[in-house]
Amino acid sequence: MYKILLAASLLLLLGAGTAIAQQVVIHIGQTFSSEDGNAAYDEDGVRNGTVIWRGGAVHVVYNYQVYGTTEFPNPVFVIPPSAIVKFAQTFSTNGGITWTPAFDGRITAQGFNFPVENVTLRIEGATITDIRDDAEGGDTNGDGNASTPSLWGQLRFSGSPRDAVRNSTVKYCIAIGHIGSMEFSSNMFTTFGGFVPTSITDPIVLNASPRFTGNTFQRSPQAGYYALDLRGMTPIVENNTFRDSIPQYAIRVGPAREFSDGRTGNTIGPSSGTIVISNNRIETTQGISLSAWGLDQDSLYSKGATIRAEIRGNGLRALRNNGGRALYLAFAAEAAVSGNDVSNYYQPVAFFFDPQSAAGNRTQCALRINNNRFSTEGANPNFGGVGWFPPPTSPAALNNVLIDMKNNYWGDPSGPLDTTASDGRSNPRGRGLSVGTNRIDYVPFVGGAVPPQRD
């Protein structure tokens, strides 16, 4: 265990060559309990179940665990404004100060008992990054330009609604998980992996309602996750910016199992509440997915999950030509999709329909997709601007179930292209997005009315 406080070990160049010292605090080998009340680590120097790290210092960390004890079962851990946290793996002073970069460093809320909602973890105005990131706090590992930062471990929250991340920057974080009904506001998540819902041993906090407001998300080119994977929850995602070219969706919501394996009694959620995704700027290869967890996807809707969603006022535009899907919506969801502006996607809107599931046997659809503006830019006319292909023998098709897409602008005042009349609607002269052979109720549409057929 190292209990080392290095003062004046970094030089920051400010203004015209002015140099000031910046503290470096080493937390490797330390625990929350050992730091509580220790003035070398804890700002208030009082053993009281609350640890506040020093603002303005560089903190070097590896697998730092926050947990309750019999003495203090409800611990509070705060990373304060202007603190810089750098993840490393090992520490030594043999012939100098060296750190080995970590690919599995983390800050983890462990808890005293399971579940761990007794723990509070707050990050306020701080920076979380890799030790090789010389742009934050200088050359902390002392290797000059010999190493460059890359994705490291994770932030694992307690699942408590008292957790919060505000006005902070998170860089090179491969995964952020186990979030409850907590707040993420005015943060920058850059060159990071994404928010992940669960693992086999780490459950989703089902029915949680995390709030994401005013954040910017930009994933690393090496990222393999959705920027926000919030399945099993009813999040509020408002006024955020998503900007990258990663092939996965920016936002994914919908039903999920509490654990990702197939254990008996594995609870499915959410069971109540409404998902809200509004007024976001989404410039990613794929936009918003309202689908499900696992391979059975739509069938989860018939196994206890209740999905209600409002997706409104978002601007979606792929950064590169022919992005993927902008809106991917489960047929079984109850969703109001309105006021969105969609452009430069291969498929501006598509629907997931599983004819093998109970949801596939529904004879009505609760999706309402109205007052949106769809562009033909980037859309593939051969594939169809709208994707939904229910088998003709399915109950949905046999009962002529239509998806409500009235009062949308389809990319041209003449309306969508519909060359068939099998569902009672036809618009062969439409120059907007193609609805193919799909059962879409698009009348009336913005820009005009269906022109009369001519012989």
Backbone torsions as a table, in degrees:
resi	resn	phi	psi	omega
1	MET	NA	134.2	179.8
2	TYR	-110.2	124.3	176.3
3	LYS	-117.3	79.5	-170.2
4	ILE	-125.7	130.9	173.4
5	LEU	-117.7	117.0	180.0
6	LEU	-104.5	114.5	178.8
7	ALA	-102.3	145.9	176.5
8	ALA	58.7	35.5	-178.1
9	SER	-98.1	-6.2	175.1
10	LEU	-121.2	147.2	174.0
11	LEU	-116.4	125.3	174.5
12	LEU	-107.7	128.0	178.6
13	LEU	-86.0	119.4	-179.2
14	LEU	-122.0	139.4	176.4
15	GLY	59.4	-137.8	-175.1
16	ALA	-90.1	69.0	173.9
17	GLY	80.4	10.4	178.6
18	THR	-76.0	134.8	-178.1
19	ALA	-117.7	134.5	174.3
20	ILE	-127.7	158.2	-179.7
21	ALA	-88.3	146.3	175.8
22	GLN	-129.8	131.3	-177.7
23	GLN	-68.8	146.9	170.4
24	VAL	-121.1	123.6	-179.9
25	VAL	-113.0	125.2	-177.1
26	ILE	-95.8	120.2	-179.6
27	HIS	-107.6	6.0	-179.9
28	ILE	-68.0	126.8	-176.4
29	GLY	88.6	-9.1	179.0
30	GLN	-91.4	156.5	173.8
31	THR	-126.0	166.6	177.6
32	PHE	-56.7	-44.3	-176.9
33	SER	-66.0	-39.5	-178.7
34	SER	-72.4	-24.3	-179.6
35	GLU	-87.7	-24.3	-176.8
36	ASP	-59.7	118.1	-179.5
37	GLY	87.0	-7.9	178.8
38	ASN	-88.6	111.0	-173.0
39	ALA	-62.0	-18.0	177.1
40	ALA	-69.3	-20.7	-177.2
41	TYR	-124.7	-36.1	-172.4
42	ASP	-101.2	120.6	-171.8
43	GLU	-59.4	-38.7	-177.4
44	ASP	-85.6	-12.8	175.6
45	GLY	65.0	17.3	-178.3
46	VAL	-117.7	132.3	177.6
47	ARG	-80.1	101.0	-172.7
48	ASN	-143.6	12.4	-179.2
49	GLY	83.1	5.7	177.0
50	THR	-125.1	126.4	175.7
51	VAL	-115.3	123.3	176.4
52	ILE	-119.5	114.0	178.5
53	TRP	-71.3	163.9	-174.3
54	ARG	-78.0	125.4	173.6
55	GLY	-70.6	149.7	179.8
56	GLY	82.3	-3.2	-179.8
57	ALA	-105.5	161.1	172.3
58	VAL	-97.4	124.5	-178.0
59	HIS	-110.8	121.8	179.8
60	VAL	-99.5	125.5	-166.2
61	VAL	-134.9	146.2	167.7
62	TYR	-144.2	119.2	176.5
63	ASN	49.1	57.2	178.9
64	TYR	-83.4	124.7	-175.2
65	GLN	-110.8	132.4	176.3
66	VAL	-108.6	120.2	-176.2
67	TYR	-148.4	153.8	177.4
68	GLY	-82.6	161.6	177.0
69	THR	-131.1	173.3	175.9
70	THR	-59.4	-38.1	180.0
71	GLU	-68.3	-44.4	-178.6
72	PHE	-131.4	86.6	-175.5
73	PRO	-75.6	-12.0	-177.4
74	ASN	-122.5	68.2	-173.7
75	PRO	-71.3	153.4	177.0
76	VAL	-126.6	128.0	179.8
77	PHE	-123.2	127.4	-175.1
78	VAL	-127.3	127.5	167.2
79	ILE	-102.2	111.9	-166.5
80	PRO	-87.3	175.3	178.8
81	PRO	-56.1	142.1	177.1
82	SER	70.7	2.6	172.3
83	ALA	-74.2	143.3	175.7
84	ILE	-117.9	121.6	-179.7
85	VAL	-109.1	124.8	179.4
86	LYS	-120.8	129.9	-179.2
87	PHE	-88.9	133.2	177.2
88	ALA	-138.0	175.4	-176.9
89	GLN	-110.1	-55.7	-179.7
90	THR	-128.1	161.7	-177.3
91	PHE	-134.0	139.0	174.5
92	SER	-150.0	158.7	177.1
93	THR	-121.4	22.3	-178.8
94	ASN	-75.5	99.7	179.8
95	GLY	75.3	17.8	-179.9
96	GLY	143.5	-168.8	-178.0
97	ILE	-111.1	117.8	179.5
98	THR	-133.6	147.3	174.1
99	TRP	-129.6	140.3	174.6
100	THR	-92.5	128.0	-179.0
101	PRO	-58.6	144.8	-179.1
102	ALA	-105.0	138.8	171.7
103	PHE	-107.9	-0.7	179.0
104	ASP	-137.3	21.5	174.1
105	GLY	-65.6	155.2	-177.1
106	ARG	-166.3	160.0	163.4
107	ILE	-112.4	124.4	-170.7
108	THR	-129.4	132.1	171.9
109	ALA	-91.0	106.1	-173.6
110	GLN	-87.5	-37.9	-177.8
111	GLY	83.2	159.7	177.5
112	PHE	-90.3	-43.4	172.7
113	ASN	-122.5	161.0	176.9
114	PHE	-96.8	131.8	2.4
115	PRO	-74.4	178.6	-167.7
116	VAL	-108.2	24.7	-177.5
117	GLU	-67.5	-4.3	177.2
118	ASN	-76.6	-11.2	-177.9
119	VAL	-93.7	142.0	173.5
120	THR	-118.9	126.3	-179.5
121	LEU	-126.7	117.4	-177.6
122	ARG	-124.4	135.2	175.0
123	ILE	-120.8	115.6	-171.4
124	GLU	-125.5	104.5	174.7
125	GLY	68.5	25.6	-176.5
126	ALA	-106.2	175.6	175.2
127	THR	-123.6	129.2	177.6
128	ILE	-114.9	125.8	-175.8
129	THR	-156.4	-174.0	179.2
130	ASP	-90.1	148.8	-178.7
131	ILE	-64.2	-20.9	179.3
132	ARG	-83.3	0.3	-178.2
133	ASP	-84.9	92.4	-177.6
134	ASP	-72.8	-13.8	179.5
135	ALA	-70.6	-18.8	179.8
136	GLU	-115.5	109.0	177.3
137	GLY	77.4	7.7	176.1
138	GLY	85.5	-167.9	-175.5
139	ASP	-83.3	75.3	-173.2
140	THR	-64.2	-36.5	-178.6
141	ASN	-88.4	2.4	170.0
142	GLY	65.1	27.4	-178.0
143	ASP	-111.4	15.4	-178.4
144	GLY	61.4	-126.7	179.8
145	ASN	-102.4	19.8	-175.2
146	ALA	-70.3	-23.2	-179.4
147	SER	-132.3	153.5	178.2
148	THR	-125.2	149.2	-176.7
149	PRO	-71.3	153.6	174.3
150	SER	-151.6	178.8	-177.5
151	LEU	-59.8	133.9	176.3
152	TRP	-116.6	-143.1	-169.0
153	GLY	-80.7	-120.8	-167.4
154	GLN	-150.3	161.0	166.5
155	LEU	-109.4	120.1	178.9
156	ARG	-114.4	114.8	-177.4
157	PHE	-87.8	174.1	-172.9
158	SER	-84.6	-15.0	-172.2
159	GLY	87.4	1.6	-178.0
160	SER	-83.8	145.3	173.5
161	PRO	-69.6	-9.3	178.3
162	ARG	-82.7	-17.0	175.2
163	ASP	-62.3	151.9	178.6
164	ALA	-161.7	148.0	169.5
165	VAL	-130.9	118.0	-176.3
166	ARG	-133.8	139.4	170.3
167	ASN	52.8	36.4	-175.5
168	SER	-120.0	168.2	175.8
169	THR	-119.9	127.9	177.8
170	VAL	-120.3	121.0	-175.7
171	LYS	-126.4	146.0	172.4
172	TYR	58.8	30.0	178.5
173	CYS	-96.7	119.3	-174.1
174	ILE	-75.5	-27.6	-177.5
175	ALA	-156.3	139.4	174.4
176	ILE	-125.8	127.0	-173.2
177	GLY	-151.3	-178.4	-178.2
178	HIS	53.2	52.5	179.6
179	ILE	-94.9	143.7	174.5
180	GLY	-104.3	-149.0	-179.8
181	SER	-80.9	59.7	-173.4
182	MET	-104.2	175.3	-176.3
183	GLU	-109.2	133.0	167.8
184	PHE	-123.4	109.6	-176.3
185	SER	-135.9	134.7	172.4
186	SER	57.2	42.0	178.5
187	ASN	-108.2	162.1	172.6
188	MET	-116.2	114.4	174.0
189	PHE	-106.1	107.5	-172.4
190	THR	-129.6	143.8	-177.8
191	THR	48.9	47.8	-177.7
192	PHE	-120.9	173.7	-175.5
193	GLY	-86.8	-50.5	179.2
194	GLY	145.5	170.3	174.4
195	PHE	-87.8	128.6	-179.1
196	VAL	-116.0	143.3	-173.2
197	PRO	-79.8	-36.4	-169.9
198	THR	-168.9	170.7	166.6
199	SER	-134.5	-173.8	-179.3
200	ILE	-63.8	-36.3	-176.0
201	THR	-100.8	-9.1	-174.0
202	ASP	-119.1	104.9	-169.8
203	PRO	-76.4	156.9	167.8
204	ILE	-69.8	143.5	171.4
205	VAL	-84.4	84.9	-174.8
206	LEU	-57.7	143.3	177.3
207	ASN	69.1	6.0	175.3
208	ALA	-65.3	153.4	178.8
209	SER	-125.4	70.9	176.9
210	PRO	-65.4	151.8	-177.4
211	ARG	-118.9	121.3	178.2
212	PHE	-115.2	114.4	-175.4
213	THR	-136.9	125.8	172.2
214	GLY	68.8	25.3	179.1
215	ASN	-96.1	161.5	171.3
216	THR	-118.9	131.4	-178.8
217	PHE	-121.3	124.9	176.1
218	GLN	-139.8	107.3	-175.6
219	ARG	-77.1	155.7	174.9
220	SER	-70.2	149.5	174.3
221	PRO	-58.7	-21.4	178.4
222	GLN	-88.4	0.4	-175.1
223	ALA	-67.7	142.5	177.5
224	GLY	-118.4	10.9	-174.6
225	TYR	-117.7	167.5	167.4
226	TYR	-70.7	150.2	176.4
227	ALA	-60.5	-47.9	175.4
228	LEU	-127.2	105.5	173.3
229	ASP	-104.1	102.9	-169.7
230	LEU	-122.5	32.9	178.8
231	ARG	-65.8	147.1	-177.4
232	GLY	86.2	-3.5	-176.1
233	MET	-121.8	173.1	173.0
234	THR	-123.2	74.2	-174.5
235	PRO	-76.2	163.1	168.4
236	ILE	-115.5	116.5	-176.3
237	VAL	-123.6	104.4	-172.1
238	GLU	-135.2	138.7	170.2
239	ASN	59.0	38.8	176.2
240	ASN	-106.2	165.1	176.2
241	THR	-121.0	130.0	175.9
242	PHE	-120.1	127.1	-175.6
243	ARG	-150.2	106.2	172.5
244	ASP	-171.9	179.2	-178.1
245	SER	-117.4	25.4	178.3
246	ILE	-71.1	140.1	-174.9
247	PRO	-70.0	-21.8	179.8
248	GLN	-74.3	160.1	-178.7
249	TYR	-62.9	151.4	173.4
250	ALA	-68.8	-44.8	-177.3
251	ILE	-130.5	130.5	174.3
252	ARG	-129.7	125.0	179.1
253	VAL	-133.7	165.6	-179.7
254	GLY	140.9	-171.7	-178.3
255	PRO	-75.4	156.9	178.4
256	ALA	-157.8	159.5	171.1
257	ARG	-82.7	152.2	179.1
258	GLU	-60.5	-41.9	174.9
259	PHE	-114.7	151.6	-174.5
260	SER	-81.3	-8.3	176.8
261	ASP	-92.6	-178.9	-174.4
262	GLY	-99.5	34.8	-175.9
263	ARG	-62.4	153.2	178.7
264	THR	-65.8	139.1	179.4
265	GLY	75.6	15.3	-179.7
266	ASN	-67.3	110.2	-174.8
267	THR	-67.8	144.8	177.5
268	ILE	-114.0	139.1	178.4
269	GLY	-146.5	176.9	2.6
270	PRO	-78.1	157.6	180.0
271	SER	-105.1	-5.3	180.0
272	SER	-162.1	177.0	176.3
273	GLY	87.7	171.0	-178.3
274	THR	-127.9	129.9	173.9
275	ILE	-77.0	133.9	177.5
276	VAL	-125.0	121.7	175.6
277	ILE	-127.4	105.8	-171.2
278	SER	-142.1	145.6	171.2
279	ASN	54.9	36.2	175.4
280	ASN	-96.5	152.4	172.8
281	ARG	-104.5	115.1	-173.1
282	ILE	-119.4	109.9	179.4
283	GLU	-121.0	72.5	-176.3
284	THR	-135.2	165.2	-176.9
285	THR	-63.0	-37.4	172.8
286	GLN	-130.7	146.8	-167.9
287	GLY	-96.6	-97.0	-172.6
288	ILE	-117.9	129.8	177.7
289	SER	-117.0	119.9	173.0
290	LEU	-107.7	80.4	-175.3
291	SER	-129.0	-129.3	-172.3
292	ALA	-153.9	-179.7	-178.3
293	TRP	-98.1	134.5	172.8
294	GLY	87.0	-174.1	-173.1
295	LEU	-82.8	-23.3	-178.1
296	ASP	-82.1	-13.8	172.7
297	GLN	36.5	-95.3	-171.3
298	ASP	-59.3	-28.3	-177.7
299	SER	-67.3	-20.9	177.2
300	LEU	-62.7	-25.0	179.1
301	TYR	-66.8	-22.9	-179.5
302	SER	-96.6	7.2	-176.8
303	LYS	-116.6	26.9	173.4
304	GLY	114.3	-10.4	179.6
305	ALA	-83.1	141.3	175.2
306	THR	-120.9	116.0	-175.9
307	ILE	-114.5	112.4	172.6
308	ARG	-121.3	134.6	-175.3
309	ALA	-144.8	147.8	169.5
310	GLU	-121.8	117.0	179.6
311	ILE	-119.1	102.8	-168.2
312	ARG	-142.9	145.1	170.6
313	GLY	67.5	20.9	-179.7
314	ASN	-91.5	146.3	172.3
315	GLY	-105.1	118.0	-177.6
316	LEU	-118.8	121.7	178.3
317	ARG	-148.0	120.2	178.4
318	ALA	-67.4	141.5	-178.9
319	LEU	-73.0	-28.2	179.3
320	ARG	-116.4	162.3	-177.6
321	ASN	-64.0	146.0	177.5
322	ASN	53.8	54.8	170.0
323	GLY	-62.8	175.5	-175.7
324	GLY	-77.8	-123.3	179.9
325	ARG	-94.3	137.6	175.8
326	ALA	-84.6	-48.9	-179.3
327	LEU	-127.7	120.3	179.5
328	TYR	-120.3	109.9	-166.4
329	LEU	-121.4	131.9	176.9
330	ALA	-74.2	132.2	-179.9
331	PHE	-56.4	-32.7	-174.0
332	ALA	-83.8	-6.3	-176.8
333	ALA	-78.9	156.4	172.1
334	GLU	-103.5	95.8	-172.5
335	ALA	-133.3	137.0	172.0
336	ALA	-105.8	115.6	-176.2
337	VAL	-116.1	110.6	-172.0
338	SER	-147.8	151.1	172.7
339	GLY	67.9	20.0	179.7
340	ASN	-93.0	149.3	179.3
341	ASP	-117.4	116.4	-170.2
342	VAL	-122.7	127.9	178.7
343	SER	-151.2	155.1	172.9
344	ASN	67.2	33.5	175.1
345	TYR	-115.2	141.8	177.0
346	TYR	-55.3	-41.5	178.1
347	GLN	-135.0	101.0	-175.9
348	PRO	-60.6	-33.5	177.3
349	VAL	-149.6	138.9	178.8
350	ALA	-143.5	159.1	-176.0
351	PHE	-125.7	139.9	175.7
352	PHE	-98.1	128.7	-176.6
353	PHE	-138.6	120.5	-179.0
354	ASP	-110.4	100.5	-176.5
355	PRO	-69.8	-13.8	-179.4
356	GLN	-85.0	-14.0	-176.5
357	SER	-94.6	167.9	176.2
358	ALA	-61.2	-34.6	178.7
359	ALA	-62.8	-31.0	179.4
360	GLY	-69.5	-13.3	179.4
361	ASN	-93.0	5.5	-178.6
362	ARG	-67.8	145.5	178.9
363	THR	-109.5	15.7	172.7
364	GLN	-152.0	160.0	-176.9
365	CYS	-129.1	132.2	-177.5
366	ALA	-98.9	7.2	174.6
367	LEU	-72.7	135.5	176.3
368	ARG	-130.1	110.7	-173.6
369	ILE	-120.7	92.7	-169.8
370	ASN	-132.2	151.6	172.3
371	ASN	60.6	35.9	174.0
372	ASN	-103.4	164.7	178.2
373	ARG	-121.2	113.1	179.5
374	PHE	-107.7	137.7	178.9
375	SER	-105.5	149.1	174.6
376	THR	-81.2	-9.4	-179.3
377	GLU	-60.0	124.9	177.2
378	GLY	82.6	-12.7	-177.7
379	ALA	-74.2	145.5	179.1
380	ASN	-93.1	110.7	-175.5
381	PRO	-67.0	-25.2	-179.4
382	ASN	-76.8	-30.1	-179.4
383	PHE	-86.5	-27.9	-179.3
384	GLY	105.8	132.3	178.7
385	GLY	-68.5	-27.0	178.0
386	VAL	-119.5	127.5	-176.9
387	GLY	-110.9	113.6	172.4
388	TRP	-163.6	121.1	-173.3
389	PHE	-130.9	71.0	178.2
390	PRO	-67.3	134.5	178.2
391	PRO	-58.0	143.6	-176.6
392	PRO	-63.0	-19.7	179.7
393	THR	-93.3	-0.4	-179.4
394	SER	-73.2	152.5	176.9
395	PRO	-55.6	-35.3	179.4
396	ALA	-61.5	-41.9	-179.7
397	ALA	-75.0	-42.8	-177.9
398	LEU	-64.1	-29.8	179.2
399	ASN	-96.2	11.0	176.8
400	ASN	53.9	44.6	177.5
401	VAL	-70.8	127.3	179.4
402	LEU	-113.2	148.2	173.5
403	ILE	-91.3	129.3	-176.4
404	ASP	-74.5	106.1	176.2
405	MET	-129.6	45.3	179.8
406	LYS	-76.1	156.3	170.3
407	ASN	61.1	33.9	172.3
408	ASN	-102.7	155.6	170.0
409	TYR	-95.9	128.2	-169.3
410	TRP	-103.4	15.4	178.8
411	GLY	100.8	-8.2	178.5
412	ASP	-159.4	144.4	-179.6
413	PRO	-60.5	-20.1	-179.5
414	SER	-77.4	-6.3	176.3
415	GLY	89.3	-175.1	-177.3
416	PRO	-73.8	156.2	174.7
417	LEU	-84.3	121.6	178.3
418	ASP	-137.3	105.2	-173.0
419	THR	-93.8	1.0	179.2
420	THR	-120.7	161.3	178.3
421	ALA	-125.1	20.7	-174.9
422	SER	-65.1	-25.5	179.5
423	ASP	-102.9	12.5	178.4
424	GLY	90.0	2.9	-179.8
425	ARG	-129.3	143.9	179.6
426	SER	-154.4	140.7	177.0
427	ASN	-150.4	68.3	-174.0
428	PRO	-66.9	-15.2	179.7
429	ARG	-98.7	4.7	177.4
430	GLY	-66.8	137.2	179.3
431	ARG	-109.4	10.3	176.9
432	GLY	-89.6	-158.8	-180.0
433	LEU	-58.3	146.6	176.7
434	SER	-82.2	135.4	172.1
435	VAL	-103.0	5.2	173.7
436	GLY	54.7	-132.1	178.5
437	THR	-101.5	19.8	-172.3
438	ASN	-78.3	157.7	-179.4
439	ARG	-94.3	78.8	-176.7
440	ILE	-115.0	126.5	175.8
441	ASP	-92.0	93.2	-172.0
442	TYR	-105.4	4.2	-176.8
443	VAL	-106.4	128.6	1.7
444	PRO	-80.6	160.5	175.8
445	PHE	-123.5	159.2	-177.7
446	VAL	-75.1	129.0	177.2
447	GLY	117.4	-22.9	-179.8
448	GLY	168.4	-164.6	177.6
449	ALA	-122.8	163.7	178.7
450	VAL	-62.0	121.6	-179.7
451	PRO	-68.8	150.9	-178.5
452	PRO	-67.1	149.0	175.6
453	GLN	-69.3	146.1	176.4
454	ARG	-121.8	145.4	178.6
455	ASP	-74.9	NA	NA
